[in-house]
Amino acid sequence: MAKAPYKVTISKAMAEKFKLSSGDQLNLKVREHGVQLQLQGEKTTFFQQKMVIWTLILTTLATLGFVLYFVVNQRRKIPLSGSESIASLVILLGVITGTIIFSIFYIQNRNQMTHYFVPRVYWRSFPIIVISFAVILALLLLGSFWVLEHMFMGTRFDLFTATLIFFTFSLLIDYFMASMALTINANTLTSLFVAVFVTGVAIAMVTNGADMWWRHNLSYLGTKVAYNSWQFNATLILSAFIMLALIDYLFVSLKVQYPHSRRLTTLRIILMLVAIDLGAVGLFPNNMRFHWLHDHISMALVYWIIMLIIGIRWLLPKVTKDFLIISYILGGGLLVLDFLFQGIGYLSLTAFELSAFVAAFSWIMLLIQRIKRLIDTPDGDIVTIQVVASPDETVAKPKI
């Protein structure tokens, strides 16, 4: 005998917000920090079916372009890497089709959204997010084929084998990008910001290790004398744009709960100034032409963070005691670092920049986590349910 499904009663307003209808089936899944309700049936398979269709269409078109290119150029043996190779066309066509399918499903996700935030946040952030994912995809492909090139140096394939390799890579790229477009939220944007920022800075440090950049300062990585300095500066600028998109996302979501909060408006403005300041550090590198401006912009970044830490008690709703303690410790650390560097000249510029960077970046990430918690647990959307054990079910006791 089939068991009757468990039932959860929610308000009409919440049902409309999440586009639920009476009779919809939900799956209850146990997670690490609680439980999660997910729709099942046609509503969950709709996007999966469209993903497969669009992925196959774009992958097939890209593959036809790949075959046509080498047929027209009468190439019988196709190298794995090089200017006219499998790698070059996978990177070129993969970024194009991946960006297209990402954009399609990003817009589809907007039209079917069940999030708290206002739809206009999508359109403001759309160019930034699409460009960011396209750049990250290109970097991933470049890195992957760099590894394959060294593993299979000088490898060549016939057209049929090369086409199969290209089709496989393109299929994975398009499906990955479509999947990412459907998971855009605060967590995704935060991970994207961390990945771009930390990876870009780390790569710049590694590639300039032979020049012993630490003997100069952190800003050396963006100067003309550094190797591939444009990558370091582009990392800062791209990270600033992603941070602006994340701030926009978070505070539009918070506006639903706090519609007329001057404190949150002030917090948002200062965070936007931090993001703009970060981008300006990359836009005006520490060359002779912009040396004075670069130094003042870099110091302003530290002062903005200190100002936020001091005022966070009044700017952020429901701020916890433990967060305040951590904030004041980090804020005090930044003031001490500034005194040791500018006051008595104990710290070198490199030591000051690295220490201040780690402290400021860590606190910003903690602040973003606090804001996300406010969004994830709105008071008006909490439903209290009563759990009653079914009489025909027994729970096995653990053996000791």
C-alpha positions as CSV (number, residue, x, y, z in Angstrom):
1,M,0.0,0.0,0.0
2,A,1.4,3.3,-1.1
3,K,2.0,5.9,1.6
4,A,0.3,9.3,1.5
5,P,2.8,12.0,0.7
6,Y,3.8,14.4,3.5
7,K,2.3,17.9,3.3
8,V,3.6,21.3,4.1
9,T,1.4,24.3,4.2
10,I,2.8,27.7,3.1
11,S,1.3,31.1,2.7
12,K,-0.2,32.3,-0.6
13,A,2.3,35.1,-0.8
14,M,5.2,32.6,-0.5
15,A,3.6,30.3,-3.1
16,E,3.4,33.1,-5.6
17,K,7.0,34.2,-4.9
18,F,8.4,30.8,-5.6
19,K,5.8,30.0,-8.4
20,L,4.4,27.0,-6.6
21,S,1.0,25.5,-7.2
22,S,-1.2,23.3,-5.0
23,G,-0.2,19.7,-5.6
24,D,3.4,20.4,-6.7
25,Q,5.8,17.6,-5.5
26,L,8.8,18.6,-3.5
27,N,11.9,16.5,-2.5
28,L,13.3,17.0,1.0
29,K,17.1,16.6,1.0
30,V,19.3,16.5,4.1
31,R,22.3,18.9,3.8
32,E,25.3,19.5,5.9
33,H,23.7,22.5,7.7
34,G,20.0,21.5,7.5
35,V,17.4,20.4,5.0
36,Q,16.4,21.7,1.6
37,L,13.1,21.4,-0.4
38,Q,13.5,21.1,-4.2
39,L,10.9,20.8,-6.9
40,Q,10.6,17.5,-8.7
41,G,9.0,16.5,-12.0
42,E,8.7,18.6,-15.1
43,K,9.8,21.9,-13.5
44,T,13.2,20.4,-12.7
45,T,13.7,18.6,-16.0
46,F,12.6,21.5,-18.3
47,F,16.0,23.3,-18.2
48,Q,17.9,20.0,-18.4
49,Q,16.1,19.1,-21.7
50,K,16.8,22.6,-23.1
51,M,20.4,22.4,-22.0
52,V,20.9,19.2,-24.0
53,I,19.2,20.5,-27.1
54,W,21.1,23.9,-27.1
55,T,24.4,22.2,-26.3
56,L,24.1,19.8,-29.2
57,I,23.0,22.5,-31.6
58,L,25.9,24.9,-30.8
59,T,28.4,22.0,-30.6
60,T,27.3,20.7,-34.0
61,L,27.6,24.1,-35.6
62,A,31.1,24.7,-34.1
63,T,32.2,21.2,-35.3
64,L,30.9,21.9,-38.8
65,G,33.0,25.1,-38.7
66,F,36.0,23.2,-37.5
67,V,35.7,20.6,-40.4
68,L,35.0,23.3,-43.0
69,Y,38.1,25.3,-42.0
70,F,40.5,22.4,-42.4
71,V,38.8,21.1,-45.6
72,V,39.1,24.5,-47.3
73,N,42.7,24.8,-46.2
74,Q,43.4,21.2,-47.4
75,R,44.9,20.1,-44.1
76,R,45.1,16.3,-43.7
77,K,47.2,16.2,-40.5
78,I,46.0,18.5,-37.8
79,P,48.3,19.3,-34.8
80,L,47.1,19.3,-31.2
81,S,48.5,22.7,-30.5
82,G,49.8,25.7,-32.5
83,S,48.4,28.6,-34.5
84,E,46.2,26.4,-36.7
85,S,45.4,23.4,-34.5
86,I,42.7,21.6,-32.4
87,A,43.6,23.8,-29.4
88,S,43.4,27.1,-31.2
89,L,40.0,26.4,-32.7
90,V,38.6,24.8,-29.5
91,I,39.6,28.0,-27.6
92,L,38.3,30.4,-30.3
93,L,35.0,28.6,-31.1
94,G,34.6,27.2,-27.5
95,V,34.7,30.7,-26.0
96,I,32.2,31.9,-28.7
97,T,29.6,29.1,-28.3
98,G,30.2,28.9,-24.5
99,T,29.4,32.6,-24.1
100,I,26.3,32.3,-26.3
101,I,24.9,29.4,-24.4
102,F,25.8,31.0,-21.1
103,S,23.9,34.2,-22.1
104,I,20.9,32.2,-23.3
105,F,20.4,30.3,-20.1
106,Y,21.3,33.3,-17.9
107,I,18.3,35.1,-19.5
108,Q,16.2,32.0,-19.2
109,N,17.0,31.7,-15.5
110,R,16.0,35.3,-15.0
111,N,12.6,34.7,-16.6
112,Q,12.0,31.6,-14.4
113,M,13.7,33.0,-11.2
114,T,12.5,32.2,-7.7
115,H,15.0,34.5,-5.9
116,Y,14.3,37.3,-3.6
117,F,15.9,40.1,-5.6
118,V,14.4,42.5,-8.1
119,P,14.8,41.4,-11.8
120,R,16.6,44.6,-12.8
121,V,19.7,43.4,-11.0
122,Y,20.2,40.8,-13.8
123,W,20.4,43.4,-16.5
124,R,22.8,45.7,-14.7
125,S,25.1,42.7,-13.9
126,F,24.6,40.9,-17.2
127,P,27.6,42.3,-19.2
128,I,30.0,42.0,-16.3
129,I,29.1,38.4,-15.4
130,V,29.1,37.2,-19.1
131,I,32.5,38.8,-19.8
132,S,33.9,37.4,-16.5
133,F,32.8,33.9,-17.3
134,A,34.1,34.2,-20.9
135,V,37.5,35.3,-19.7
136,I,37.7,32.5,-17.1
137,L,36.7,30.0,-19.7
138,A,39.4,31.2,-22.1
139,L,42.0,31.0,-19.3
140,L,40.9,27.5,-18.3
141,L,41.2,26.4,-21.9
142,L,44.6,28.0,-22.4
143,G,45.9,26.3,-19.2
144,S,44.4,22.9,-20.2
145,F,45.9,22.9,-23.7
146,W,49.2,24.2,-22.3
147,V,49.4,21.0,-20.2
148,L,48.2,18.8,-23.0
149,E,50.8,20.4,-25.4
150,H,53.6,19.4,-23.0
151,M,52.2,15.9,-22.4
152,F,51.7,15.1,-26.1
153,M,54.3,17.3,-27.8
154,G,54.3,17.2,-31.6
155,T,51.1,15.1,-31.8
156,R,49.1,15.2,-35.0
157,F,45.7,13.6,-35.9
158,D,43.8,12.9,-39.1
159,L,40.7,15.0,-39.7
160,F,38.2,12.4,-38.4
161,T,40.1,11.9,-35.1
162,A,40.7,15.6,-34.7
163,T,36.9,16.3,-35.3
164,L,36.0,13.8,-32.6
165,I,38.4,15.4,-30.1
166,F,37.0,18.9,-31.0
167,F,33.4,17.7,-30.7
168,T,34.1,16.2,-27.2
169,F,35.8,19.4,-25.9
170,S,33.1,21.6,-27.4
171,L,30.3,19.5,-25.9
172,L,31.9,19.7,-22.4
173,I,32.5,23.4,-22.7
174,D,28.9,24.3,-23.8
175,Y,27.3,22.0,-21.2
176,F,29.5,23.4,-18.4
177,M,28.7,27.0,-19.4
178,A,24.9,26.3,-19.6
179,S,25.1,24.7,-16.1
180,M,27.0,27.7,-14.7
181,A,24.4,30.1,-16.0
182,L,21.6,28.3,-14.1
183,T,23.5,28.5,-10.8
184,I,24.2,32.2,-10.7
185,N,23.6,33.4,-7.2
186,A,25.5,35.2,-4.4
187,N,27.6,32.1,-3.7
188,T,28.6,31.8,-7.4
189,L,29.6,35.4,-7.7
190,T,31.6,35.3,-4.5
191,S,33.5,32.2,-5.7
192,L,34.0,33.9,-9.0
193,F,35.4,37.0,-7.3
194,V,37.8,34.9,-5.2
195,A,38.9,32.7,-8.0
196,V,39.7,35.6,-10.4
197,F,41.3,37.8,-7.8
198,V,43.5,35.2,-6.0
199,T,44.4,33.2,-9.1
200,G,45.3,36.4,-11.1
201,V,47.5,37.7,-8.3
202,A,49.1,34.3,-7.7
203,I,50.0,33.8,-11.3
204,A,51.6,37.3,-11.5
205,M,53.7,36.5,-8.4
206,V,54.8,33.2,-9.8
207,T,55.7,34.5,-13.3
208,N,57.7,37.4,-11.8
209,G,59.4,35.2,-9.2
210,A,62.7,35.1,-11.1
211,D,62.8,38.9,-10.9
212,M,62.3,38.8,-7.1
213,W,59.4,41.2,-7.2
214,W,59.2,41.1,-3.4
215,R,62.4,43.2,-3.2
216,H,60.4,46.1,-4.8
217,N,56.7,46.0,-3.7
218,L,53.4,44.3,-4.6
219,S,52.6,47.1,-7.1
220,Y,55.7,46.1,-9.0
221,L,53.6,43.3,-10.6
222,G,51.6,45.9,-12.5
223,T,54.5,48.1,-13.7
224,K,56.1,48.1,-17.2
225,V,59.2,46.3,-16.0
226,A,57.2,43.3,-14.7
227,Y,56.5,40.3,-17.0
228,N,53.0,40.3,-18.4
229,S,52.0,43.2,-16.1
230,W,48.8,43.7,-18.1
231,Q,47.5,40.4,-16.6
232,F,47.9,41.7,-13.0
233,N,46.2,45.0,-13.8
234,A,43.4,43.3,-15.8
235,T,42.9,41.0,-12.8
236,L,42.3,43.9,-10.5
237,I,40.0,45.7,-13.0
238,L,38.0,42.5,-13.7
239,S,37.8,41.7,-10.0
240,A,36.4,45.2,-9.3
241,F,33.7,44.7,-11.9
242,I,32.7,41.3,-10.4
243,M,32.7,42.9,-6.9
244,L,30.4,45.6,-8.2
245,A,28.0,43.0,-9.6
246,L,28.1,41.1,-6.3
247,I,27.4,44.2,-4.3
248,D,24.5,45.1,-6.6
249,Y,23.1,41.5,-6.3
250,L,23.4,41.5,-2.5
251,F,21.9,44.9,-1.7
252,V,19.0,44.6,-4.2
253,S,18.2,41.4,-2.4
254,L,18.4,43.1,1.0
255,K,16.2,45.9,-0.2
256,V,13.2,43.5,-0.1
257,Q,13.7,43.1,3.6
258,Y,14.9,46.6,4.4
259,P,13.3,48.9,1.8
260,H,14.2,52.3,3.3
261,S,17.4,51.7,5.2
262,R,19.9,54.6,5.1
263,R,22.4,52.5,6.9
264,L,22.5,49.9,4.2
265,T,22.6,52.6,1.5
266,T,25.7,54.0,3.2
267,L,27.3,50.6,3.5
268,R,26.5,49.9,-0.2
269,I,28.1,53.2,-1.3
270,I,31.3,52.6,0.7
271,L,31.6,49.0,-0.6
272,M,31.2,50.3,-4.2
273,L,33.9,52.8,-3.5
274,V,36.1,50.0,-2.3
275,A,35.5,48.1,-5.6
276,I,36.1,51.2,-7.7
277,D,39.3,51.9,-5.8
278,L,40.4,48.3,-6.4
279,G,39.9,48.7,-10.1
280,A,41.7,52.1,-10.1
281,V,44.8,50.4,-8.6
282,G,45.0,48.3,-11.8
283,L,43.9,51.2,-14.1
284,F,46.7,53.4,-12.8
285,P,49.7,51.2,-12.3
286,N,52.8,52.2,-10.3
287,N,54.7,53.6,-13.3
288,M,56.5,57.0,-13.2
289,R,53.5,58.6,-14.9
290,F,51.0,57.5,-12.3
291,H,53.2,56.9,-9.2
292,W,51.7,59.6,-7.0
293,L,48.1,58.8,-8.0
294,H,48.7,55.0,-7.6
295,D,50.1,55.4,-4.0
296,H,47.2,57.6,-2.9
297,I,44.6,55.2,-4.4
298,S,46.3,52.3,-2.7
299,M,46.3,54.0,0.7
300,A,42.7,55.1,0.2
301,L,41.7,51.5,-0.2
302,V,43.1,50.7,3.3
303,Y,41.3,53.7,4.7
304,W,38.0,52.7,3.2
305,I,38.3,49.3,4.8
306,I,39.2,50.9,8.2
307,M,36.2,53.2,7.9
308,L,33.9,50.2,7.2
309,I,35.2,48.3,10.1
310,I,34.7,51.2,12.5
311,G,31.1,51.8,11.3
312,I,29.9,48.3,10.7
313,R,28.3,48.2,14.1
314,W,25.8,50.8,12.9
315,L,25.7,50.1,9.2
316,L,24.9,46.3,9.2
317,P,21.6,45.1,10.7
318,K,21.7,42.2,13.2
319,V,25.5,42.3,13.5
320,T,26.8,39.7,15.9
321,K,29.2,40.2,18.8
322,D,31.7,37.7,17.4
323,F,31.8,39.4,14.0
324,L,32.4,42.8,15.7
325,I,35.3,41.3,17.8
326,I,36.9,39.9,14.6
327,S,36.3,43.2,12.8
328,Y,37.9,45.3,15.5
329,I,40.9,42.9,15.7
330,L,41.5,43.2,12.0
331,G,40.9,46.9,12.0
332,G,43.3,47.4,14.8
333,G,45.8,45.3,12.9
334,L,45.5,47.5,9.9
335,L,46.1,50.7,12.0
336,V,49.2,49.1,13.6
337,L,50.5,48.1,10.1
338,D,50.0,51.7,8.9
339,F,51.8,53.1,11.9
340,L,54.7,50.6,11.5
341,F,55.0,51.5,7.8
342,Q,54.3,55.3,7.7
343,G,54.9,56.2,11.3
344,I,58.3,54.7,12.1
345,G,59.3,53.1,8.8
346,Y,59.7,49.6,10.4
347,L,57.9,47.7,7.7
348,S,59.0,47.6,4.1
349,L,56.4,48.6,1.4
350,T,56.1,45.0,0.3
351,A,55.5,43.7,3.9
352,F,52.9,46.4,4.5
353,E,51.1,45.8,1.2
354,L,50.9,42.0,1.6
355,S,49.9,42.2,5.3
356,A,47.2,44.9,4.6
357,F,46.0,43.0,1.6
358,V,45.5,39.7,3.5
359,A,43.7,41.5,6.4
360,A,41.5,43.6,4.2
361,F,40.6,40.8,1.8
362,S,39.7,38.5,4.7
363,W,37.5,41.0,6.3
364,I,35.6,41.8,3.1
365,M,34.9,38.1,2.6
366,L,33.6,37.8,6.2
367,L,31.3,40.8,5.6
368,I,30.0,39.3,2.4
369,Q,29.2,36.1,4.3
370,R,27.3,38.1,6.9
371,I,25.2,39.9,4.3
372,K,24.4,36.6,2.5
373,R,23.1,35.2,5.8
374,L,20.7,38.1,6.1
375,I,19.4,37.3,2.6
376,D,19.2,33.5,3.1
377,T,17.1,33.8,6.3
378,P,14.5,36.5,5.8
379,D,12.1,36.6,8.8
380,G,9.0,36.8,6.6
381,D,9.8,33.5,4.8
382,I,10.3,31.2,7.7
383,V,7.7,28.5,7.9
384,T,7.4,26.5,11.2
385,I,6.3,22.9,10.7
386,Q,5.6,20.2,13.2
387,V,7.3,16.8,12.8
388,V,5.1,13.8,13.8
389,A,6.6,10.3,13.6
390,S,4.5,7.9,11.6
391,P,3.2,5.0,13.7
392,D,4.1,2.4,11.1
393,E,7.7,3.5,10.9
394,T,10.5,2.5,13.3
395,V,13.9,4.1,13.7
396,A,16.8,1.7,14.1
397,K,18.8,2.4,17.2
398,P,22.5,2.7,16.7
399,K,24.6,-0.1,18.2
400,I,27.2,0.8,20.8
